[in-house]
């Protein structure tokens, strides 16, 4: 009996010892600690790996952005015309179409139209259908008068008085629009580098306006009173410097001249 009790006590003691050293009751705690340590280790053991991974992700994102931007730039370059058109659409009326400046803004006239308007405006200054001269000769006379600073109306009246606008007017001694004397023709041709053709209207206009401009520069004209300069110049033209010095103002010539000039002035007071 005593032996049985000892055996039972030994069994109980053995079971208690086994229960004290068994790991089963602490598994969850041990496993939790181990897992936390492993997680911590995985985060800190090799920081370069984490940095590389982050940089790789950033690099990939940057690369994607660059590639996308390059693709957009390439597309923009290939479609520059379309993009430019899109840029022009600024929301301002007329920006899309330069020819349409928008409300309240007058469109600029094309260069050809401006030139045409300018020519027509200037033509109104020199051309008159009442004038028997060729239109191109009226314009040529205007151009020479501007070039030589000679009054255009005065020259029209002088031609009217001398030749009645007859380009081929000739007395055998005097020729053309301005009735240039035969003795002056060769000298004028040489001086002005033209052909010696006094009955050519263009040549005669060149010669006549040149002669009159030289007379205006003469001291006899410059020294005259302002209201007498034209009379002195016309008298020298009709008589020459020697005749003017001897006889002075040519009253009879001026009487005819001013009658003709008044007629020319009427043309420019009337509509074309």
Backbone torsions as a table, in degrees:
resi	resn	phi	psi	omega
1	UNK	NA	-48.6	178.0
2	UNK	-60.6	-35.8	179.4
3	UNK	-67.7	-35.9	177.9
4	UNK	-67.8	-41.2	178.9
5	UNK	-62.9	-41.8	178.5
6	UNK	-61.9	-42.0	-179.7
7	UNK	-63.9	-40.0	178.8
8	UNK	-66.1	-42.1	179.1
9	UNK	-63.3	-38.2	179.6
10	UNK	-65.2	-39.1	179.2
11	UNK	-65.1	-44.2	-179.8
12	UNK	-62.2	-44.1	179.9
13	UNK	-62.3	-38.6	-179.9
14	UNK	-66.1	-41.2	179.3
15	UNK	-66.2	-38.4	179.5
16	UNK	-64.7	-40.0	179.9
17	UNK	-64.1	-41.7	179.8
18	UNK	-63.7	-41.2	-179.3
19	UNK	-65.9	-31.0	179.8
20	UNK	-70.0	-35.2	-175.5
21	UNK	-100.7	6.3	-180.0
22	UNK	-76.5	138.1	-177.7
23	UNK	-88.1	-0.7	-170.7
24	UNK	-64.0	-41.7	-174.2
25	UNK	-69.8	-22.2	-177.3
26	UNK	-107.2	17.6	-175.8
27	UNK	-65.6	-45.5	-175.3
28	UNK	-63.7	-43.1	-180.0
29	UNK	-65.5	-45.5	-179.9
30	UNK	-61.9	-42.1	-179.2
31	UNK	-65.9	-35.4	179.3
32	UNK	-67.2	-44.8	179.0
33	UNK	-62.2	-43.9	-179.5
34	UNK	-63.1	-40.5	-179.8
35	UNK	-65.4	-42.2	179.0
36	UNK	-62.2	-40.3	-178.8
37	UNK	-66.6	-42.1	178.7
38	UNK	-62.4	-41.4	179.5
39	UNK	-63.9	-42.7	179.8
40	UNK	-64.0	-41.4	-179.3
41	UNK	-63.5	-40.3	-179.1
42	UNK	-65.0	-25.3	-179.9
43	UNK	-85.3	-26.3	-172.2
44	UNK	-117.2	-13.6	-174.0
45	UNK	-63.0	-40.3	-178.0
46	UNK	-137.2	80.6	-177.3
47	UNK	-60.4	-27.2	-179.5
48	UNK	-62.5	-37.1	179.0
49	UNK	-61.2	-42.3	179.8
50	UNK	-64.8	-43.8	179.8
51	UNK	-62.8	-42.8	179.7
52	UNK	-63.0	-40.2	-179.9
53	UNK	-63.9	-42.7	179.3
54	UNK	-64.7	-45.0	179.2
55	UNK	-63.6	-37.2	179.9
56	UNK	-63.6	-40.5	178.7
57	UNK	-65.6	-44.3	178.9
58	UNK	-62.5	-42.7	-179.9
59	UNK	-61.6	-41.1	179.2
60	UNK	-62.3	-42.6	179.0
61	UNK	-64.2	-43.9	179.3
62	UNK	-62.2	-41.9	-179.7
63	UNK	-61.8	-41.6	178.9
64	UNK	-61.6	-40.2	179.2
65	UNK	-64.8	-45.3	-179.6
66	UNK	-61.8	-46.1	-179.6
67	UNK	-61.0	-42.3	179.2
68	UNK	-63.4	-44.0	179.8
69	UNK	-63.6	-43.6	178.1
70	UNK	-59.8	-39.9	179.4
71	UNK	-64.7	-40.3	178.8
72	UNK	-66.1	-42.5	178.7
73	UNK	-62.2	-42.2	179.7
74	UNK	-62.9	-42.4	178.3
75	UNK	-64.0	-39.5	178.8
76	UNK	-63.9	-40.8	179.8
77	UNK	-65.4	-40.2	-179.2
78	UNK	-70.6	-25.2	-177.7
79	UNK	-119.5	40.2	-176.3
80	UNK	-56.3	-38.8	-177.1
81	UNK	-63.6	-43.5	180.0
82	UNK	-65.4	-40.2	-179.6
83	UNK	-66.2	-41.8	178.0
84	UNK	-59.9	-40.2	178.4
85	UNK	-64.1	-39.6	179.2
86	UNK	-65.0	-39.7	179.6
87	UNK	-64.5	-31.9	-178.5
88	UNK	-67.1	-22.8	-178.1
89	UNK	-78.9	75.4	-173.1
90	UNK	-88.9	0.4	-178.9
91	UNK	89.7	-2.3	178.5
92	UNK	-95.7	130.0	-179.9
93	UNK	-59.3	125.4	179.8
94	UNK	97.5	-12.1	-179.2
95	UNK	-69.3	-35.5	-179.0
96	UNK	-70.7	-33.6	-178.9
97	UNK	-127.5	102.8	-176.7
98	UNK	-56.0	-24.6	-178.7
99	UNK	-74.5	-14.6	179.5
100	UNK	-109.7	93.4	-174.5
101	UNK	-76.0	-4.7	178.1
102	UNK	96.7	170.1	-176.9
103	UNK	-65.0	140.1	176.5
104	UNK	81.7	-0.8	-179.6
105	UNK	-118.5	125.3	-178.2
106	UNK	-80.2	129.1	180.0
107	UNK	-67.7	138.4	178.0
108	UNK	-69.3	138.3	179.6
109	UNK	-72.0	143.2	176.6
110	UNK	-58.3	152.0	-178.8
111	UNK	-52.9	-41.2	-179.4
112	UNK	-63.6	-39.7	-179.9
113	UNK	-67.2	-40.1	178.4
114	UNK	-62.8	-44.2	179.5
115	UNK	-62.9	-40.4	179.7
116	UNK	-64.0	-45.6	178.8
117	UNK	-61.8	-40.2	-179.8
118	UNK	-64.4	-44.1	179.8
119	UNK	-63.6	-40.2	179.5
120	UNK	-66.6	-39.4	178.5
121	UNK	-64.4	-42.0	-179.8
122	UNK	-70.8	-36.5	178.9
123	UNK	-59.1	-34.0	179.0
124	UNK	-62.8	-20.4	179.5
125	UNK	-81.8	-28.3	-173.6
126	UNK	-118.5	-25.5	-174.8
127	UNK	-94.1	132.3	171.3
128	UNK	-138.6	129.1	-179.0
129	UNK	-67.5	-21.6	177.3
130	UNK	-68.4	-19.8	-178.5
131	UNK	-79.5	122.3	-178.3
132	UNK	-69.2	-12.7	179.1
133	UNK	-64.6	149.6	172.9
134	UNK	-57.0	147.7	-179.0
135	UNK	-60.1	-41.2	-179.4
136	UNK	-66.5	-27.7	177.3
137	UNK	-77.0	-32.8	174.4
138	UNK	-63.1	-43.1	179.6
139	UNK	-67.4	-40.6	179.5
140	UNK	-62.4	-42.8	177.9
141	UNK	-61.5	-42.0	177.7
142	UNK	-60.0	-45.0	-179.0
143	UNK	-63.8	-43.1	178.8
144	UNK	-67.5	-36.4	179.4
145	UNK	-65.2	-40.4	177.3
146	UNK	-65.7	-43.4	-178.0
147	UNK	-63.1	-39.2	-174.2
148	UNK	-102.7	7.2	177.0
149	UNK	56.4	50.9	178.0
150	UNK	-116.5	141.4	-179.0
151	UNK	-68.5	124.1	-175.3
152	UNK	-65.6	-43.4	179.6
153	UNK	-63.0	-39.5	177.8
154	UNK	-60.6	-40.3	-178.6
155	UNK	-71.4	-38.7	175.3
156	UNK	-60.5	-43.6	-180.0
157	UNK	-65.5	-35.4	179.4
158	UNK	-67.5	-43.8	177.5
159	UNK	-63.9	-41.1	178.7
160	UNK	-59.2	-42.9	-179.1
161	UNK	-70.4	-42.4	-174.5
162	UNK	-76.2	-43.6	-171.2
163	UNK	-133.3	1.8	-177.7
164	UNK	57.1	34.6	178.7
165	UNK	65.5	24.3	178.6
166	UNK	-93.5	110.5	-178.1
167	UNK	-59.2	-35.5	-174.1
168	UNK	-100.5	15.5	-179.9
169	UNK	-60.2	128.7	-178.4
170	UNK	-150.9	137.6	175.1
171	UNK	-109.5	0.2	-174.6
172	UNK	93.2	-18.4	178.2
173	UNK	-121.4	-27.2	-179.7
174	UNK	-127.2	144.1	-170.0
175	UNK	-135.1	143.8	166.6
176	UNK	74.0	-168.7	-176.8
177	UNK	-50.3	-49.6	-174.0
178	UNK	-93.5	3.9	-178.3
179	UNK	49.2	59.5	178.6
180	UNK	-72.7	132.6	-178.2
181	UNK	-70.0	147.9	-177.8
182	UNK	-56.4	-37.4	-177.7
183	UNK	-67.0	-19.4	-178.4
184	UNK	-94.9	-15.1	-170.6
185	UNK	-59.9	-49.7	-177.1
186	UNK	-63.3	-41.7	-179.8
187	UNK	-65.2	-40.7	179.4
188	UNK	-66.9	-39.5	178.8
189	UNK	-61.5	-42.3	180.0
190	UNK	-70.0	-43.3	-177.7
191	UNK	-65.8	-41.9	-175.3
192	UNK	-98.8	2.3	176.4
193	UNK	56.5	52.9	177.0
194	UNK	-123.1	172.0	171.9
195	UNK	-71.6	153.0	178.4
196	UNK	-86.9	72.4	-178.3
197	UNK	-131.1	82.3	-175.3
198	UNK	-65.9	-20.6	178.8
199	UNK	-90.3	2.0	170.3
200	UNK	-82.9	117.1	-174.0
201	UNK	-54.7	-42.1	-178.7
202	UNK	-64.6	-42.2	178.5
203	UNK	-65.1	-44.3	-176.9
204	UNK	-64.7	-38.2	177.6
205	UNK	-65.1	-39.8	177.2
206	UNK	-61.1	-48.2	-178.3
207	UNK	-64.9	-47.1	-175.4
208	UNK	-63.6	-44.5	179.8
209	UNK	-68.7	-33.1	177.5
210	UNK	-66.2	-46.9	179.7
211	UNK	-58.6	-44.5	-177.4
212	UNK	-67.7	-36.5	178.0
213	UNK	-65.0	-34.9	177.3
214	UNK	-67.9	-37.1	177.9
215	UNK	-64.8	-39.7	179.2
216	UNK	-62.8	-25.5	179.3
217	UNK	-85.6	-6.7	-179.0
218	UNK	-68.8	144.0	-176.7
219	UNK	-64.1	-26.3	179.2
220	UNK	-63.2	-37.7	179.1
221	UNK	-77.8	-44.2	-178.6
222	UNK	-63.1	-33.0	-178.2
223	UNK	-82.2	-11.2	-179.0
224	UNK	-76.1	157.1	175.3
225	UNK	-61.9	153.2	-175.3
226	UNK	-56.3	-40.2	-178.3
227	UNK	-79.5	0.2	179.9
228	UNK	-116.0	-6.2	-175.6
229	UNK	-59.6	-44.2	-179.7
230	UNK	-63.3	-42.8	-178.6
231	UNK	-63.1	-40.9	179.2
232	UNK	-65.8	-45.3	-179.0
233	UNK	-61.8	-44.1	-179.9
234	UNK	-66.9	-36.4	179.0
235	UNK	-67.8	-39.5	176.2
236	UNK	-65.7	-39.5	179.2
237	UNK	-61.8	-41.6	-176.4
238	UNK	-78.5	-35.4	-174.0
239	UNK	-107.0	-18.9	-171.3
240	UNK	85.6	167.4	-178.1
241	UNK	-66.9	-39.3	179.4
242	UNK	-64.7	-43.4	179.6
243	UNK	-65.5	-38.4	179.1
244	UNK	-66.6	-42.4	-179.6
245	UNK	-61.7	-30.9	-177.3
246	UNK	-87.3	-40.2	-172.4
247	UNK	-113.6	-14.6	179.0
248	UNK	76.6	-149.0	-176.8
249	UNK	-60.2	136.1	178.1
250	UNK	-92.2	87.5	-173.5
251	UNK	-61.3	-45.1	-176.7
252	UNK	-64.1	-40.0	179.4
253	UNK	-66.5	-43.9	-178.6
254	UNK	-64.6	-31.7	179.3
255	UNK	-63.4	-44.8	177.5
256	UNK	-67.2	-43.0	-177.3
257	UNK	-58.7	-49.7	-174.9
258	UNK	-69.5	-27.8	174.5
259	UNK	-64.9	-43.7	177.8
260	UNK	-67.4	-39.3	-177.9
261	UNK	-64.6	-40.5	178.2
262	UNK	-59.7	-36.0	178.0
263	UNK	-65.5	-43.5	179.0
264	UNK	-62.4	-41.5	179.2
265	UNK	-60.8	-37.1	177.8
266	UNK	-60.2	-36.8	179.0
267	UNK	-58.7	-38.3	-175.8
268	UNK	-85.3	-11.3	173.4
269	UNK	-88.4	-21.1	177.0
270	UNK	-88.3	165.2	173.4
271	UNK	-77.1	152.3	-178.9
272	UNK	-62.8	NA	NA
